[in-house]
Amino acid sequence: MVSIDEFIIVSSNYVPGYEIVRTHGFVYGLTVRSRGVGGQIGAGIRSMFGGEIKEYVQMMAHSRDEAIERVIEHAKDMGANAIISARFDSNDISDIMQEILVYGTAVTAQQVG
């Protein structure tokens, strides 16, 4: 379970210790990132020698964080305090662009006991 500023996100269909009292519906957060020229050059050089390409790791981590922030805002706008069944998806849009999507079900979860 991830709690970001009192907002709960889980990949399961339930939140341990909570009861789902209302389902608000499907929510998503999306971002598209372009690999900048500097990052491409650095990544190209690193790819020749093998190993982790830190420029892309940093870009993807930032993209995931941004997508999570957006899905939380979407859920809050619907009146939810949690997201269940959360998933990530990622696709290439072109040779230099990457899409990151976070989606799930917005719910109101109430702590039991």
C-alpha positions in Angstrom: 0.0 0.0 0.0 1.3 3.4 -1.0 0.0 6.5 0.9 0.8 9.8 -0.7 -0.3 12.7 1.5 -3.1 10.6 3.0 -4.2 9.3 -0.4 -4.1 5.5 -0.7 -3.1 3.6 -3.8 -3.0 -0.2 -4.0 -2.6 -2.7 -6.8 -5.0 -5.1 -5.1 -8.8 -5.0 -5.3 -9.1 -4.0 -1.7 -7.3 -1.9 1.0 -6.2 -4.0 4.0 -7.9 -2.6 7.1 -10.4 -0.5 5.1 -13.9 -1.0 3.7 -14.8 0.3 0.3 -17.9 2.4 0.9 -18.3 4.0 -2.5 -16.9 3.4 -6.0 -16.4 6.5 -8.0 -15.2 5.0 -11.3 -12.2 4.6 -13.6 -9.4 7.1 -13.3 -6.1 7.7 -15.1 -3.0 9.8 -15.1 -1.0 10.2 -18.3 2.2 11.9 -19.4 4.3 11.8 -22.6 8.0 12.5 -22.5 10.4 13.2 -25.3 14.0 12.1 -25.0 16.0 15.3 -25.3 19.0 15.5 -27.6 21.5 15.6 -24.7 19.9 12.5 -23.1 19.9 10.7 -26.5 23.6 11.4 -27.1 24.6 10.3 -23.5 22.4 7.2 -23.8 23.8 6.4 -27.2 27.3 6.5 -25.9 26.4 4.4 -22.9 24.5 1.8 -25.0 27.7 1.1 -26.9 29.4 -0.1 -23.7 26.4 -1.8 -22.1 25.0 -1.3 -18.7 22.3 0.9 -17.2 21.3 4.0 -19.1 20.8 6.5 -16.3 19.4 9.3 -18.4 16.5 7.1 -19.4 16.0 5.7 -15.8 15.8 9.3 -14.5 13.3 10.3 -17.2 11.1 7.3 -16.6 11.1 7.8 -12.8 10.1 11.4 -13.2 7.4 10.4 -15.7 5.9 7.8 -13.4 5.8 10.3 -10.5 4.0 12.8 -12.7 1.5 10.2 -13.9 0.8 9.2 -10.3 0.3 12.8 -9.3 -2.2 13.2 -12.2 -4.2 10.0 -11.4 -4.5 11.2 -7.7 -5.8 14.6 -8.9 -8.3 12.9 -11.2 -9.5 10.7 -8.3 -9.7 13.6 -5.8 -11.8 15.6 -8.4 -14.2 12.7 -8.3 -14.4 12.8 -4.4 -12.3 9.7 -3.8 -9.7 9.1 -1.1 -8.1 6.0 -2.6 -7.4 4.1 -5.8 -7.6 0.3 -6.0 -6.5 -2.0 -8.8 -3.8 0.5 -9.8 -1.6 -0.4 -12.8 1.1 1.2 -14.9 1.4 1.0 -18.7 4.1 2.3 -20.9 4.3 2.6 -24.7 6.6 4.2 -27.3 4.9 6.8 -29.4 7.8 7.3 -31.7 11.6 6.8 -31.6 12.0 9.7 -29.2 8.7 9.8 -27.2 7.4 7.6 -24.4 3.9 7.4 -22.8 3.4 6.5 -19.2 -0.1 5.8 -18.0 -1.4 5.0 -14.5 -4.9 3.8 -14.1 -7.3 2.2 -11.6 -10.6 2.6 -9.8 -11.3 5.6 -7.6 -13.0 4.7 -4.3 -13.9 6.1 -0.9 -12.2 3.8 1.6 -13.1 3.9 5.3 -10.8 2.5 8.0 -12.4 -0.5 9.8 -12.4 -0.4 13.6 
